[in-house]
Amino acid sequence: MTMSSSCSMNCLTDMCYVNLELCQEIPPDFTCALVPEKETFDMISSHRTNAIQKLASVGTFQVQSSFKTSFNADSIIDARIIKTGFDPNICRSNFKVMDAVRRGNISHAHGLLDQMPHKNTITTNLMLSSCVKQGNISAARQLFDSMLQRTAVTWTILIGGYSQRNDFSEAFKLFAEMHRRGTQPDYVTFATLLSGCTDVDTASEVAQVHAHIIKFGFNLVLMVSNTLIDSYCKTCCLDLAYRVFKEMPMRDSVTFNALITGYSKGDLNEEAIKLFLEMQNCGCKPSDFTFAAVLSAGIGLDDLKFGQQVHGFVVKTNFVWNVFVGNALLEFYSKHDYPIEARRLFNEMPELDGVSYNIMITGYAWIGQFRESLDLFQVLQSTKFDRRQFPFATMLSIAAITSNLEMGRQLHSHTIVTTAVSEILVANALVDMYAKSNRFKEAKAIFSDLSHRSKIPWTAMISAYVQNGLHEDGLELFKEMQRENVSADQATFASILRACANVASLSLGRQLHGSLIRSGFMSNVFSGSALLDMYAKCGSMRDAIQTFQEMPMRNPVSWNALISAYAQHGDGEGTFRSFEQMVQSGFVPDSVSFLSVLSACSHCGLVEEGLKYFDSMTRLYKLVPKREHYASMIDVLCRSGLFDNAEKLIAKMPFELDEIIWSSILNACRIHKNQELATKAANQLFNMAELRDAAPYVTMSNIYAAAGEWDSVGRIKKAMRERGVKKITAHSWVEIKHKVHVFTANDKSHPQMSDIKRKLDSLANLMEKEGYKPDTSCSLHNEEEEIRLESLKYHSERLAIAYALVSTPEGTPIVVMKNLRACTDCHTAIKFISKIVQRKITVRDSSRFHHFRDGFCSCGDYW
C-alpha cells in the first residue's frame, strides 16, 4: 500500500479524518511497506499532541460539535488504545528504531530492536531493509529467519536483496518458499524477483514466474509486464518477450526500451530499429536508454548513415547534453572506425566521464593508433574519475601487441594499487600480456589465481604456448581446459589446431574436427581454414581438399590455406590451379598468396613460373614484395644454379640479406658444389651476432668434408665449440594407435627395438638386391666404413618407418615427421622401401613433404 492509499484511514471515529502528510515524523522508507491501521494509530498516539495541533490548525481534523464539549483529542486516542489493546511503549520503541535508521546509525538501531520485549512487523521490516541496503545479506537472512510473522513486504525485501546480488537462484527459492507458506505476493514482489534475472540459464524459472503472474492477475500491471519483458530479453527468449509486448493493453517508454535493448543485444538489429520507429508513432518519448540501444543496433547493422540520423535526433530532442547518450554516440563512431568524428564529438561534449575516455582510448587502440591511446590515457590519469574503472585491459593489450613489457609491468602495478586486478577482464589481459611477452612464470601465476577461468585466459595461455613453439604444452593445457568443462571458441580451436598441425597428430586433429562440428564453428571461415591447414600439415591432402570443398563460405584466408597446402606438398600444378581459381572467384591475391606460389616454384625448380608470378605481383597487383618474397625468389634461382641471376636480384633488393637468405644460398652452394660462394655465405652467417642454430656450420662442414678438406672441417667444429653453438638433435616421430612415438638417430631405447632392428636388417638385404647403394657422405666422418654404414641404417626417420611397418597392417599408409631436413641417403633408401613394402610413405621434413610410392618421390629428387 502506498502513502496516498494508506493515508485516508478512518482511525479514530467515523467523523475523524486524518491527513498523514501532516505527520512529518514518518520516515520516507515507511511508504515502501504496507501500513496496517495499528501502526498508523501507534504513530499518532505517540505524537498525538503535536499531530492534533497540526491537524486542527489546517482544519483537516474534523470533529462534530456535539462531541467537542464532551471529548478532547487525547481522550479519543486513549480510548482507541484501550479498545484495541495497543501498547504505547511498543510504539515509542518503534519510532526510536526508525529514527536511528533514518540517521544512519544502524548499529544503534539493531541494539534498540534487540532490547524491545515485543516487536512488530513494521519495525522488523525496516531493519531487514537496512541490512539489505548495506549489502549485508547474511545479517538480513538471519533476521528474516528469526521473524515469527512475515508479510508480503518481508518476503519481498529479502527477495530484493538476493536479486540485487544477481543471485536469482536463491531469490527464486525464497519465492517458492513464500508460495508454500501461503503468503500471497503482490505486484512489487514479482517486479523485484524478476529484476535479478540476468542469467540465460534461468529461462525456465522466468517462465514459471510468468505463470504465477498470470494466475494472480498482475500481467495487467504495467511495471510487472515491463520487468517480465526485460527478463525474457536477458534470458535470450526474445520471442516470449515480444509475445508479452503484443499482449500488453498499454505500453510506455520503459516497455519499448526493454524490448529494443533486448533486440540490439540479440543481434536483431533491424527489428530493434523498426520497434524504435513504432515507438515514435505511438507517441512514447525516447529516453537516454532508447538512444543507447538504437545506436547499438546501428553498430550491428554497420549503418553509418542511420547513426548520423540518430545523432541529429539526439540534438533535436536536447539529449546531446546527456553523457550516457554522448557515450553511445562515441562508441558508434569509434566502432565504425571514424576516429576524427569521434574525437570531435568528444571535444564538444559538455560533460565527460570515465566511460567517455575509455571508449576513445579503446577506439584508437582498435584501429592501431596506439600513440593516441597512450596520450589520452595520460590525460585520463590526471582526472578525478574512478581509477578502478580505467581501461587497463585495453592498455595491457597495447603493451602485448607492441611487446612493451615495461609498460605492461607498470600497468600491472596500477591495477594492484587500484584493486582493478580483481576484475576478470583486467586479469585476463594480464595473462595475455605476460604470455605474449614469453613471461610464462608470471602468466601462470596470474592464471592460477583467477577465481573464474573463462575461455579467454585459457585461450590466451594456449595461444602463447603455440606461438612460442611449445606445442605439447599448449595441447596439454587444452586437455586440462576440457577436463574443467570450459567450452572452447573459434580462437581456441585456431590455436590448438595449429599445435596439432605442428606435432602432426592426425588422430587428435580428427577429434578436434568433431568438436568443431558439435560446437557449431564449422561455418566460421577462419575455423575451417585452420582445419584445412591442420590436415595439410598432418600429411592428409585428401582431407584438406574435402574441408575446403565443404566450406559454406570462402574468403582470401581460406583460399590462401589451400594454395599453401599444395605448395607445402610440392604440388606446383595444384598451387597454380588454386591461385587462378581464387582470382576467377573474384578474390584479389595478397602477399601471402604470392609467397605460397613462390615457395611452390622453389620446391619444384620452376624458374620461369617464379619470375612470372614475382613480376605480376608488382606489375598487376601493385604489391610491394617483402623480404620473404625476395628470399623465396633467390632460393628459386640459386637452387637452379642461376647464381648470377640471384646476385642481380640481390642488388635490386631494398633489404639487407638476413640469416634465411644466406642459409638458402649456402644450401644451394652445397647442392651445386659452389665452394667459393659457399665460403662467402658461411662467413656472413658466422659473423652474425645472433645465429639461431648450427645448420650453417653443419652445411659448411659437409661441403669441406665432401671436398676432403678435413682441416677446414676441424676449424668449423672448433668455431662451433668456441661460440657455444650446438647441433640440433635430429628426431622423427610417427603416430600409431593415437600415440606418438619419437626416435632419434642410433637410439635403442624403444621397447620394441628388437622388432625394429629385425625389420631394418630385413629391409637392408632386400634393398641391396634392388640395387640400393649407401651414400656414406651422409654419415659420420673420420669413422670406419662399417660404422658409417651401420650409422646410416639407424637414422631417425628409418627407425620410425620400421616401427610403423611392424605395428600396422600391410598396405596401411605411413606418415613420418622429422624436425630437420632429410639426408640424401635416407631419401634414396625410403624410395626403395616404398617399392619393397608396397606402401605409400609420406615424410614431412623441415622443408617440405615427400610422398614416396613404388620407388619414386613426389619431389622428383629436386629438394
C-alpha positions in Angstrom: 0.0 0.0 0.0 1.4 3.4 -0.9 1.4 6.6 1.1 -1.6 8.1 -0.7 -3.7 4.9 -0.4 -2.9 4.3 3.3 -3.3 7.9 4.5 -7.1 8.3 4.3 -7.8 5.8 7.1 -10.7 6.0 9.5 -8.6 5.6 12.5 -10.5 7.5 15.2 -14.2 7.7 14.5 -16.4 7.9 11.5 -16.3 11.7 11.9 -12.5 11.9 12.2 -10.3 12.1 9.0 -6.6 12.3 9.2 -4.2 13.5 6.5 -0.9 11.8 7.2 1.1 14.3 5.3 1.0 16.4 8.4 2.7 13.7 10.4 6.2 14.6 9.3 7.8 12.3 11.7 7.1 9.3 9.4 10.4 8.2 7.8 10.4 8.1 4.0 11.1 4.4 3.9 7.8 3.9 5.7 6.0 4.4 2.5 7.6 1.3 1.0 5.7 -1.1 3.2 2.1 -1.9 3.8 1.0 0.3 6.8 -1.6 -1.5 9.0 -4.1 0.5 10.9 -2.4 -0.5 14.2 0.9 1.1 13.2 -0.7 4.2 11.9 -2.6 4.6 15.2 0.5 3.9 17.3 2.3 6.7 15.4 -0.5 9.2 16.0 -0.8 8.1 19.7 3.0 8.6 20.2 2.9 12.1 18.8 -0.8 12.9 19.5 -0.4 16.4 20.9 1.8 17.7 18.1 -0.2 15.9 15.4 -3.6 17.1 16.7 -2.4 20.7 16.9 -1.2 20.5 13.3 -4.4 18.9 12.1 -6.6 21.4 13.9 -4.5 24.3 12.6 -5.3 23.5 8.9 -8.8 22.2 9.5 -8.1 18.6 8.4 -9.1 17.1 11.7 -12.9 17.5 11.9 -15.0 16.5 15.0 -18.7 17.0 15.3 -19.6 20.0 17.5 -21.7 17.8 19.9 -18.6 15.9 20.7 -16.3 18.8 21.2 -17.6 19.6 24.7 -17.6 16.0 25.8 -14.3 14.7 24.5 -10.9 16.1 23.7 -8.5 14.6 21.2 -6.4 12.9 23.9 -9.3 11.0 25.3 -10.4 9.9 21.9 -7.0 8.4 21.1 -6.5 6.9 24.6 -10.0 5.3 24.3 -8.9 3.8 21.0 -5.8 2.4 22.6 -7.8 0.8 25.4 -10.4 -0.6 22.9 -7.8 -2.3 20.7 -5.2 -3.2 23.3 -2.3 -1.3 21.6 0.8 -0.8 23.7 2.2 2.8 23.6 5.6 1.5 24.7 6.0 -0.6 21.6 5.0 2.5 19.5 7.7 4.6 21.2 10.3 1.9 20.7 9.4 1.6 17.0 9.9 5.3 16.4 13.3 5.2 18.2 14.4 2.4 15.9 13.1 4.2 12.9 14.8 7.4 13.9 18.1 5.6 14.3 17.8 4.0 10.9 16.9 7.3 9.3 20.0 8.9 10.8 22.2 6.1 9.6 23.0 4.7 13.0 22.3 1.1 12.1 24.2 -0.5 15.0 22.2 1.6 17.5 19.0 0.6 15.7 19.9 -3.1 16.0 20.6 -2.6 19.7 17.2 -0.9 20.2 15.5 -3.7 18.3 17.2 -6.4 20.4 16.0 -4.6 23.6 12.3 -4.5 22.6 10.3 -7.1 24.6 7.7 -7.2 21.8 8.5 -6.4 18.2 6.0 -5.8 15.4 6.4 -6.4 11.6 6.9 -2.8 10.5 10.0 -2.2 12.6 11.5 -5.6 11.7 10.9 -5.0 8.0 12.6 -1.7 8.4 15.6 -3.3 9.9 15.6 -6.0 7.3 15.6 -3.3 4.6 18.5 -1.5 6.2 20.6 -4.8 6.2 19.8 -5.3 2.5 20.8 -1.7 1.6 24.1 -2.2 3.4 24.7 -5.3 1.4 24.8 -7.5 4.5 22.6 -10.2 3.1 23.7 -12.8 5.7 22.5 -10.5 8.6 19.3 -9.9 6.7 18.7 -13.6 6.3 19.4 -14.2 10.0 16.9 -11.6 11.0 14.4 -12.9 8.5 14.7 -16.5 9.8 14.1 -15.2 13.4 10.8 -13.5 12.5 7.6 -15.2 13.7 5.4 -13.1 11.5 6.1 -12.2 7.9 4.1 -10.2 5.4 4.5 -10.0 1.7 6.7 -7.0 2.3 9.0 -9.1 4.4 9.5 -11.7 1.7 9.8 -9.0 -1.0 12.6 -7.2 0.9 14.8 -10.3 1.2 14.0 -11.4 -2.4 15.1 -8.0 -3.5 18.4 -8.4 -1.5 19.2 -11.6 -3.4 18.1 -10.0 -6.7 20.5 -7.1 -6.2 23.3 -9.6 -5.8 22.3 -11.3 -9.1 21.6 -14.4 -7.1 18.4 -15.3 -8.9 18.6 -18.9 -7.9 18.3 -18.0 -4.2 15.7 -15.4 -4.8 13.6 -17.9 -6.7 13.9 -20.4 -3.9 12.7 -17.8 -1.5 9.8 -17.0 -3.7 8.9 -20.7 -3.9 9.0 -21.0 -0.1 6.8 -17.9 0.2 4.3 -19.6 -2.0 4.4 -22.8 0.1 3.9 -20.8 3.3 0.7 -19.3 1.9 1.8 -15.7 1.7 0.3 -14.1 -1.4 2.8 -12.0 -3.4 1.9 -8.6 -4.7 2.9 -6.9 -7.9 6.0 -5.4 -6.2 7.2 -9.0 -5.3 7.1 -10.1 -8.9 8.8 -7.0 -10.2 11.5 -7.3 -7.5 12.1 -11.0 -8.2 12.4 -10.6 -12.0 14.8 -7.6 -11.6 17.5 -10.1 -10.5 17.2 -12.3 -13.6 20.3 -11.7 -15.7 21.4 -15.2 -16.5 20.5 -17.1 -19.6 20.3 -20.3 -17.6 17.3 -19.0 -15.7 14.8 -19.0 -18.6 12.7 -21.9 -17.3 12.3 -20.2 -13.9 11.3 -16.9 -15.5 8.6 -18.9 -17.4 7.3 -20.3 -14.1 7.2 -16.8 -12.6 5.3 -15.7 -15.6 2.7 -18.3 -15.0 2.2 -17.1 -11.4 1.9 -13.5 -12.6 -1.0 -14.5 -14.8 -2.5 -16.6 -12.0 -2.6 -13.6 -9.7 -3.7 -11.2 -12.4 -0.7 -9.0 -12.3 0.0 -9.4 -16.1 -2.2 -6.2 -16.5 0.2 -4.2 -14.3 2.5 -2.2 -16.5 5.5 -2.3 -14.2 5.3 -6.2 -13.9 4.9 -6.6 -17.7 7.9 -4.3 -18.3 10.1 -6.3 -15.9 8.9 -9.5 -17.5 9.9 -8.3 -21.0 13.3 -7.3 -19.6 13.8 -10.7 -18.0 12.9 -12.6 -21.2 15.3 -10.4 -23.1 18.1 -11.1 -20.7 17.5 -14.9 -20.9 17.6 -14.7 -24.7 13.8 -15.6 -25.0 13.1 -12.7 -27.4 10.1 -14.5 -28.9 8.4 -14.7 -25.5 9.4 -11.1 -24.8 7.6 -10.0 -28.0 4.6 -12.1 -27.1 4.2 -10.3 -23.7 4.8 -7.0 -25.6 2.0 -7.7 -28.0 -0.5 -8.7 -25.3 0.0 -5.7 -23.1 -3.1 -3.4 -23.0 -0.9 -0.3 -22.6 2.8 0.5 -23.0 5.2 3.2 -22.1 8.7 4.2 -22.9 10.1 1.6 -20.5 8.3 -1.1 -22.4 9.9 -0.1 -25.7 13.3 0.4 -24.2 13.3 -3.1 -22.7 12.5 -4.8 -26.0 14.7 -2.5 -28.2 17.6 -3.2 -25.9 16.9 -7.0 -26.0 16.8 -6.9 -29.8 20.0 -5.0 -30.1 21.9 -7.3 -27.7 20.4 -10.3 -29.5 21.7 -9.1 -32.9 18.1 -8.5 -34.1 19.2 -5.0 -35.2 16.6 -4.4 -37.9 13.8 -5.4 -35.5 15.2 -3.0 -32.9 15.1 -0.1 -35.4 11.6 -1.0 -36.5 10.5 -1.0 -32.9 12.1 2.4 -32.4 10.1 3.8 -35.3 6.9 2.2 -33.9 7.7 3.9 -30.6 7.8 7.3 -32.3 4.4 6.6 -33.9 2.9 5.6 -30.6 3.9 9.0 -29.1 6.3 7.5 -26.5 9.2 9.8 -25.9 12.6 8.2 -26.2 15.0 8.3 -23.2 18.7 8.0 -22.9 18.4 4.2 -22.7 16.4 4.3 -26.0 19.1 6.1 -27.9 21.9 3.9 -26.4 20.0 0.7 -27.5 19.2 2.1 -31.0 22.8 3.2 -31.6 24.0 -0.2 -30.6 21.7 -1.7 -33.2 23.1 0.7 -35.7 26.6 -0.6 -34.9 25.4 -4.2 -35.5 24.0 -3.2 -38.9 27.2 -1.3 -39.8 24.9 1.6 -40.9 26.8 4.9 -40.6 24.0 7.0 -42.2 21.4 5.7 -39.7 23.7 6.6 -36.8 24.1 10.1 -38.1 20.3 10.4 -38.4 20.0 9.3 -34.7 22.7 11.8 -33.8 20.5 14.6 -35.4 17.5 13.3 -33.5 19.5 13.4 -30.3 20.4 17.1 -30.9 16.7 17.8 -31.7 15.4 16.2 -28.6 18.0 18.0 -26.4 19.7 14.8 -25.3 23.0 15.8 -26.6 23.9 17.1 -23.1 23.3 13.6 -21.6 26.7 12.0 -21.1 25.1 8.5 -21.3 23.8 9.3 -24.8 27.0 11.1 -25.8 29.0 8.0 -24.9 26.7 5.8 -27.0 27.4 8.1 -30.0 31.1 8.0 -29.2 31.0 4.2 -29.3 29.0 4.3 -32.6 31.6 6.4 -34.4 34.6 4.5 -32.8 33.3 1.1 -33.9 32.8 2.4 -37.4 36.4 3.5 -37.5 35.6 7.2 -37.6 38.2 8.5 -35.1 38.0 12.1 -36.3 34.2 12.4 -35.9 34.5 10.6 -32.5 37.2 12.9 -31.3 35.3 16.0 -32.5 32.2 14.8 -30.5 34.4 14.0 -27.5 35.8 17.6 -27.5 32.3 19.1 -27.9 30.6 17.0 -25.2 29.6 19.3 -22.3 30.2 16.5 -19.8 32.7 13.7 -19.8 33.1 10.7 -17.6 35.5 7.8 -17.3 33.4 5.9 -19.8 34.0 8.6 -22.4 37.7 8.3 -22.1 37.6 4.5 -22.1 35.6 4.5 -25.4 38.0 6.9 -27.1 41.2 5.0 -25.8 39.8 1.7 -26.9 38.6 3.1 -30.3 42.1 4.4 -31.0 43.6 1.0 -30.0 41.2 -0.9 -32.2 42.5 0.9 -35.4 46.1 0.7 -34.3 46.6 4.3 -33.3 48.4 3.3 -30.1 50.1 6.7 -29.6 46.8 8.4 -29.4 45.6 5.8 -26.9 48.6 6.4 -24.7 48.3 10.2 -24.9 44.6 10.1 -23.9 45.3 7.6 -21.1 47.9 10.0 -19.6 45.2 12.8 -19.7 42.7 10.4 -18.0 45.2 9.8 -15.2 45.1 13.5 -14.3 41.3 13.4 -13.9 39.4 12.6 -10.7 37.4 9.7 -12.3 37.4 6.3 -10.6 40.8 4.9 -11.3 39.5 1.4 -10.8 37.4 1.9 -14.0 40.4 2.9 -16.2 40.7 0.9 -19.4 43.5 -1.3 -18.1 42.5 -4.2 -20.3 42.9 -2.1 -23.4 46.2 -0.7 -22.3 47.6 -4.1 -21.4 46.6 -5.3 -24.9 48.6 -2.5 -26.4 51.5 -3.5 -24.3 51.2 -7.1 -25.5 50.9 -6.1 -29.2 53.8 -3.7 -29.1 55.9 -6.1 -26.9 56.3 -3.4 -24.3 56.9 -5.5 -21.2 58.0 -2.5 -19.1 54.7 -0.7 -19.9 52.8 -3.9 -19.1 54.5 -4.2 -15.7 53.8 -0.5 -14.8 50.1 -1.1 -15.7 50.1 -4.3 -13.6 51.3 -2.1 -10.6 48.5 0.3 -11.3 45.9 -2.5 -11.3 47.2 -3.7 -7.9 47.1 -0.2 -6.3 43.5 0.4 -7.6 42.4 -3.2 -6.9 41.3 -3.4 -10.6 43.4 -6.6 -10.8 40.5 -8.4 -9.3 38.4 -7.5 -12.4 38.1 -10.5 -14.7 38.8 -8.6 -17.9 41.9 -7.0 -16.4 43.2 -10.3 -15.0 42.6 -11.9 -18.4 44.5 -9.1 -20.1 47.4 -9.5 -17.7 47.6 -13.2 -18.5 47.6 -12.4 -22.2 50.3 -9.7 -21.9 52.7 -11.8 -19.9 52.1 -14.8 -22.1 52.8 -12.9 -25.3 55.9 -11.5 -23.7 57.2 -15.0 -23.1 56.9 -14.5 -19.3 55.2 -17.8 -18.7 56.0 -17.8 -15.0 54.1 -14.5 -14.4 51.3 -15.6 -16.7 50.9 -18.9 -15.0 50.8 -17.2 -11.5 48.0 -14.9 -12.5 46.2 -17.6 -14.4 46.3 -19.9 -11.4 44.9 -17.2 -9.1 41.9 -16.4 -11.2 38.7 -17.0 -9.3 36.8 -17.7 -12.5 38.7 -19.0 -15.5 36.6 -18.5 -18.6 37.7 -19.4 -22.1 39.5 -16.1 -22.6 42.5 -16.7 -20.2 42.6 -20.4 -21.3 42.9 -19.3 -24.9 45.5 -16.7 -24.1 47.7 -19.2 -22.4 47.2 -21.9 -25.1 47.9 -19.3 -27.9 51.1 -18.1 -26.2 52.4 -21.6 -25.9 51.7 -22.4 -29.5 53.1 -19.1 -30.9 56.3 -19.8 -29.0 56.6 -23.4 -30.4 55.6 -25.1 -27.1 53.0 -27.1 -28.9 52.9 -30.0 -26.5 52.4 -27.6 -23.6 49.5 -26.0 -25.5 47.9 -29.4 -26.2 48.2 -30.4 -22.5 46.6 -27.2 -21.4 43.8 -27.7 -23.8 43.1 -31.1 -22.4 43.0 -29.6 -18.9 40.6 -27.0 -20.2 38.3 -29.7 -21.4 38.6 -31.6 -18.1 37.3 -28.4 -16.4 34.4 -28.3 -18.8 35.3 -24.9 -20.2 34.0 -24.6 -23.8 36.4 -23.5 -26.5 35.7 -20.8 -29.1 37.0 -20.1 -32.6 40.2 -18.6 -31.3 40.9 -21.6 -29.0 40.3 -24.0 -31.9 42.5 -22.0 -34.2 45.4 -22.2 -31.8 45.0 -25.8 -30.8 44.7 -26.8 -34.5 47.9 -25.1 -35.2 49.6 -27.0 -32.4 48.1 -30.2 -33.7 49.5 -29.4 -37.1 53.0 -28.9 -35.8 53.1 -32.1 -33.9 51.3 -33.8 -36.8 48.8 -35.7 -34.7 46.2 -36.6 -37.2 44.0 -38.6 -34.7 43.8 -35.5 -32.4 43.1 -33.4 -35.5 40.1 -35.6 -36.4 38.8 -35.3 -32.8 39.1 -31.5 -33.0 37.2 -31.7 -36.3 34.4 -33.4 -34.5 34.5 -30.8 -31.7 34.3 -28.0 -34.2 31.2 -29.6 -35.8 29.5 -30.1 -32.3 30.4 -26.5 -31.3 28.8 -25.1 -34.4 32.0 -23.4 -35.6 32.4 -25.2 -38.9 30.6 -22.4 -40.6 33.3 -20.0 -39.5 35.7 -19.4 -42.3 38.7 -19.0 -40.0 38.0 -22.2 -38.1 37.6 -24.0 -41.5 40.9 -22.6 -42.8 42.7 -23.7 -39.6 41.3 -27.2 -40.0 42.4 -27.3 -43.7 45.9 -26.2 -42.7 46.0 -28.9 -39.9 45.1 -31.7 -42.3 47.6 -30.5 -44.9 50.4 -30.3 -42.3 49.5 -33.8 -41.0 50.0 -35.1 -44.5 46.4 -35.7 -45.5 45.8 -33.6 -48.6 42.6 -35.5 -49.3 41.0 -34.3 -46.0 42.4 -30.8 -46.6 40.7 -30.6 -50.0 37.5 -32.0 -48.7 37.4 -29.5 -45.9 37.8 -26.7 -48.4 35.1 -28.1 -50.6 32.7 -28.3 -47.7 33.2 -24.7 -46.6 29.8 -22.8 -46.8 31.8 -19.6 -47.3 35.2 -18.8 -48.5 37.4 -15.7 -48.3 41.1 -15.0 -49.1 42.2 -16.7 -45.9 40.6 -20.0 -46.9 42.0 -19.8 -50.5 45.5 -19.0 -49.1 45.2 -22.0 -46.8 44.5 -24.2 -49.9 47.3 -22.7 -52.0 49.8 -23.1 -49.1 48.7 -26.7 -48.6 49.5 -27.6 -52.3 52.8 -25.6 -52.0 53.9 -27.5 -48.9 53.3 -30.8 -50.6 55.4 -29.7 -53.6 52.4 -29.8 -55.9 53.2 -26.9 -58.3 50.3 -27.7 -60.6 47.8 -27.7 -57.7 49.3 -24.5 -56.4 48.9 -22.6 -59.6 45.5 -24.0 -60.3 44.2 -22.9 -56.9 45.7 -19.5 -57.3 43.9 -19.0 -60.7 40.6 -20.3 -59.2 40.9 -17.8 -56.4 41.3 -14.9 -58.9 38.4 -16.2 -61.0 36.2 -16.3 -57.9 36.6 -12.6 -57.5 39.2 -12.5 -54.7 42.4 -10.5 -55.1 45.5 -12.4 -54.1 47.6 -10.8 -51.4 51.3 -11.1 -50.3 50.5 -14.4 -48.5 49.1 -15.9 -51.8 52.2 -15.0 -53.7 54.6 -16.2 -51.0 53.0 -19.7 -51.3 53.2 -19.7 -55.1 56.9 -18.7 -55.0 57.5 -21.4 -52.4 56.0 -24.0 -54.7 58.2 -22.7 -57.5 61.2 -23.2 -55.2 60.2 -26.7 -54.3 59.6 -27.7 -57.9 62.5 -25.8 -59.6 60.1 -23.7 -61.7 62.3 -20.7 -62.5 60.2 -19.2 -65.4 56.9 -19.5 -63.4 58.6 -18.0 -60.4 59.8 -15.0 -62.4 56.4 -14.6 -63.9 54.5 -14.5 -60.6 57.1 -12.3 -59.0 56.7 -9.8 -61.8 52.8 -9.9 -61.8 52.9 -9.3 -58.0 54.2 -5.8 -58.6 53.0 -5.0 -62.1 49.4 -6.4 -62.0 48.5 -6.3 -58.3 50.6 -3.4 -57.2 52.0 -5.3 -54.2 55.4 -4.4 -52.7 57.5 -7.5 -52.3 58.6 -8.2 -48.7 61.8 -9.7 -47.5 60.2 -13.2 -47.6 59.3 -12.8 -51.3 62.8 -11.9 -52.3 64.1 -14.8 -50.1 61.9 -17.2 -52.0 62.8 -15.9 -55.4 66.6 -16.0 -54.5 66.1 -19.6 -53.4 64.3 -20.4 -56.7 67.3 -19.1 -58.7 70.1 -20.5 -56.5 68.6 -24.0 -56.3 68.6 -24.0 -60.1 72.2 -23.0 -60.1 71.5 -19.5 -61.5 73.8 -17.7 -59.1 74.4 -14.7 -61.4 70.7 -14.0 -61.7 70.4 -14.3 -58.0 73.2 -11.8 -57.4 71.4 -9.3 -59.8 68.2 -9.7 -57.8 70.1 -9.2 -54.6 71.5 -6.0 -55.9 67.9 -4.7 -56.5 66.6 -5.8 -53.2 65.8 -2.9 -50.7 66.8 -5.1 -47.7 69.9 -6.3 -46.2 70.5 -10.1 -46.6 69.4 -11.9 -43.4 70.1 -15.4 -42.0 67.4 -17.0 -44.0 68.7 -15.7 -47.4 72.3 -16.5 -46.7 71.3 -20.0 -45.4 69.4 -20.6 -48.6 72.4 -19.5 -50.7 74.7 -21.8 -48.7 72.4 -24.8 -49.1 72.2 -24.2 -52.9 76.0 -23.9 -53.0 76.2 -27.4 -51.3 73.9 -28.9 -54.0 75.9 -27.3 -56.9 79.3 -27.6 -55.2 80.0 -23.8 -55.4 82.6 -23.7 -52.7 83.7 -20.1 -53.3 80.2 -18.6 -52.8 79.5 -21.1 -50.0 82.5 -19.8 -48.1 81.3 -16.2 -48.6 77.8 -17.1 -47.4 79.2 -19.1 -44.4 81.4 -16.2 -43.3 78.4 -13.8 -43.4 76.4 -16.2 -41.3 79.3 -16.9 -38.8 79.7 -13.1 -38.3 76.1 -12.6 -37.3 75.6 -11.5 -33.7 72.8 -13.9 -33.2 72.7 -17.2 -35.1 69.6 -19.3 -34.4 71.1 -22.8 -35.0 74.1 -24.8 -36.1 72.8 -25.6 -39.6 75.2 -23.2 -41.4 78.2 -24.7 -39.6 77.0 -28.3 -40.3 76.3 -27.4 -44.0 79.8 -25.8 -44.4 81.4 -28.7 -42.6 79.7 -31.2 -45.0 80.9 -29.1 -48.0 84.5 -29.3 -46.8 84.2 -33.0 -45.9 82.9 -33.7 -49.4 86.0 -31.9 -50.8 88.2 -33.9 -48.4 89.4 -30.7 -46.6 89.4 -32.2 -43.2 91.4 -29.4 -41.6 88.7 -27.0 -42.6 86.2 -29.4 -41.1 88.1 -29.2 -37.9 88.2 -25.4 -37.9 84.4 -25.3 -38.3 83.8 -27.7 -35.4 86.3 -25.7 -33.3 84.4 -22.4 -34.1 81.2 -24.1 -33.1 82.6 -25.1 -29.7 84.1 -21.6 -29.1 80.8 -19.9 -29.9 78.7 -22.4 -27.9 76.6 -23.4 -30.9 75.3 -26.9 -30.7 73.9 -29.1 -33.4 70.2 -29.7 -33.1 69.5 -33.4 -32.5 67.6 -34.9 -35.3 64.4 -36.7 -34.3 61.5 -38.2 -36.2 58.1 -39.3 -34.9 55.2 -41.4 -36.0 51.7 -41.7 -34.6 50.4 -45.3 -34.1 47.1 -46.0 -32.5 46.7 -42.5 -31.2 50.1 -42.5 -29.6 53.2 -40.6 -30.8 56.5 -42.5 -30.9 59.6 -40.4 -31.1 63.0 -41.7 -32.4 66.5 -40.2 -32.5 69.4 -41.5 -34.6 71.0 -44.6 -33.2 68.5 -44.6 -30.3 68.0 -48.1 -29.0 65.6 -47.2 -26.1 62.3 -48.1 -27.7 60.6 -51.1 -26.0 60.1 -52.8 -29.4 63.7 -52.1 -30.6 64.4 -55.8 -31.3 61.5 -55.9 -33.7 62.6 -52.7 -35.3 66.2 -53.9 -35.8 64.9 -57.2 -37.4 62.8 -55.2 -39.8 65.7 -52.9 -40.7 68.1 -55.8 -41.3 65.5 -57.5 -43.5 64.9 -54.3 -45.4 68.7 -53.8 -45.9 69.0 -57.2 -47.5 66.0 -56.6 -49.8 67.2 -53.1 -50.7 70.7 -54.4 -51.7 69.1 -56.9 -54.0 67.1 -54.0 -55.6 70.3 -52.1 -56.3 70.5 -49.7 -53.3 74.0 -48.3 -52.7 74.5 -46.3 -49.4 75.8 -42.8 -49.6 78.3 -42.7 -46.8 78.9 -38.9 -47.2 75.7 -38.5 -45.1 77.1 -40.4 -42.2 79.8 -39.8 -39.6 83.1 -38.6 -41.0 86.5 -39.9 -39.9 85.0 -43.2 -39.0 85.5 -46.8 -40.3 83.3 -47.6 -43.4 81.5 -50.3 -41.5 80.5 -48.0 -38.7 79.4 -45.4 -41.2 77.2 -47.9 -43.0 75.6 -49.0 -39.7 75.0 -45.4 -38.7 73.0 -44.7 -41.9 70.7 -47.7 -41.1 69.7 -46.2 -37.8 68.8 -42.6 -38.9 65.7 -41.4 -37.0 63.3 -41.5 -40.0 64.2 -45.1 -40.8 63.6 -46.2 -37.2 60.2 -44.5 -37.3 59.3 -46.2 -40.6 60.5 -49.6 -39.4 58.3 -49.3 -36.3 55.3 -48.3 -38.4 55.8 -51.3 -40.6 55.8 -53.8 -37.7 52.9 -52.0 -35.9 50.3 -51.5 -38.7 48.6 -53.8 -41.2 50.0 -54.3 -44.6 49.1 -51.7 -47.1 48.4 -49.0 -44.5 49.9 -45.6 -45.4 52.7 -44.3 -43.2 53.2 -40.7 -42.2 56.5 -39.7 -40.6 57.6 -36.3 -39.4 61.2 -35.0 -38.9 62.4 -31.8 -37.3 65.4 -31.4 -39.7 65.9 -31.8 -43.5 66.2 -35.5 -44.5 69.6 -36.5 -45.8 70.1 -37.7 -49.4 70.8 -41.3 -48.4 67.6 -41.6 -46.4 65.6 -40.1 -49.3 67.0 -42.8 -51.6 66.5 -45.5 -49.1 62.8 -44.6 -48.5 62.2 -44.8 -52.2 63.5 -48.4 -52.2 61.5 -49.2 -49.0 58.2 -47.9 -50.6 58.7 -50.2 -53.5 59.6 -53.3 -51.4 56.7 -53.0 -48.9 54.2 -51.6 -51.5 53.1 -48.8 -49.2 52.7 -45.1 -49.6 55.2 -43.4 -47.2 54.9 -39.7 -46.5 57.8 -37.9 -44.8 57.5 -34.2 -43.7 60.9 -32.7 -43.0 61.7 -29.1 -42.0 61.4 -28.0 -45.7 58.5 -29.8 -47.3 56.5 -33.0 -47.8 57.9 -36.1 -49.7 55.3 -38.6 -50.9 57.0 -42.0 -51.7 55.3 -44.6 -53.8 56.5 -47.5 -55.9 60.2 -46.4 -55.7 59.5 -42.7 -56.6 59.2 -39.5 -54.7 56.8 -36.7 -55.4 59.6 -34.2 -55.4 61.2 -35.8 -58.4 64.5 -35.8 -56.5 64.5 -32.0 -56.6 64.7 -30.9 -53.0 
